[in-house]
Amino acid sequence: MIKAPYNFVPLNEKVFYPFWDKNISHDIPFEDGESAMLDITVTSKTPIYIRNHYADGDSYYEDKKGNKISTEFCHFKDKTGGKQYYIPASSIKGMIRNVVEIMSFSKINIDEKLLSKPLSVRDMTQDKSTGKIFNHDMVATAKKCGFLVKDGENYFIEDCGNVVTIKENEIRYLIPDYNKDIETAEEKYSQFGHNDNFSFSKMQKDIRTIALYSQNGEVGSLVMTGFIDNKKNEFIFKTTGKRVSISKTVYEDFQKVYFENEDAIDGQYWKKEWKSGSGRKVPIFYIEKDKQVSAIGLTQIFKLAYKKTLLDASYQTTEKDRLDLAETMFGTVRESMALKGRIQFSHLKSTHVSYESQKSEILGSPQATYYPNYLEQMANQW
């Protein structure tokens, strides 16, 4: 089991300011000021990895934009071409500054643009005894579907009734090379096209409605979604001729999760279709509460928008013209001023390097939408 390599600390609402913060100056030192140099030795108790900042001559992979990303540990090359590995000074300085900010009740520096990014959650945790997904408020399991349309300033769903699924072997009657494991909806539509004349008949199984290929059956649209583990079905949408109105709030939540989030791959595809004027309607799934549409998404088990952002949870009472203890030590840059730091770090060069065989592990990092990392889980809470 891989444990999270980080801890959480309470956010201090009030900030401590040293009484001498306004007297800080590099031109006029404190009369009782001291200076010193500390030599330290760091011993790695567990394997560490800090990626090299460039890929020239390194082993590398290419990201989606074609940039070369090094897969080697941070290093520089000496005159003989040998690699000298090191932990960057910036890594140590940032770590020490974070600790000082916490211990001295300083301001927590945040990226407002990043923290104001909309968040969403889709919890697909299974009940180990039944194998089914827990039925609780964080799971948006839609029973109905339709096409999203805009009429003036209002939003509607062209209703397609209850969700109808269709299996891979049935789709292949019309699309012989269909493959449900293709990564994104865009790739599927690009390869197989939009099929709005899929002939099918319905079969009821348990509480599910399943579509079977039929030459002379009903006609609907084949709706394909991106790949997830254990995916078995695509969907058939057939309009009922009814329109279901949705509130602006419901649409805005959908927009935050799928259109504004650049990491939502299928969302970005349908955003292009939605804004292109191609006439292609966005297939969505929806859930109702008290006979009103309460949420919509691009998959049957879709993401729900959080009501607040991380920025909402990061409020501190601060005095913008004052320096906290961490700023007096490590410096700061603001619109109205800049102060150089009083503490400098050098790289920590390696005196001994050992390697382990490569492991295919997912390393933990903070994920705001993964609530089990943040909330204590109680047995049988659902």
Secondary structure, DSSP 8 states (H G I E B T S, - for coil): ----S-------SB----TTGGG--SSS--TT------------SS----B-S--TTS-EEE-TT--EEE-SBSEEE-TTS-EEEEE-HHHHHHHHHHHHHHHTT------HHHHTS--EE----B-TTT-SB--STT-EE-SEEEEEEEETTEEEEEEEEE-EEEEHHHHTTT-TT--TT-S-HHHHHHHH---S-EEEEEEEETTEEEEEE-TTSEEEEEE-----TT--EEEEE---S-EEEE-HHHHHHHIIIIIS-TT-HHHHHHHHHHHHT----EEEEEEEETTEEEEEESSSEE-EE-SS-TTTT---B--TTS--HHHHHH-EE-SS-EE--S-----EE-S----------------TT-GGGTS---TT--
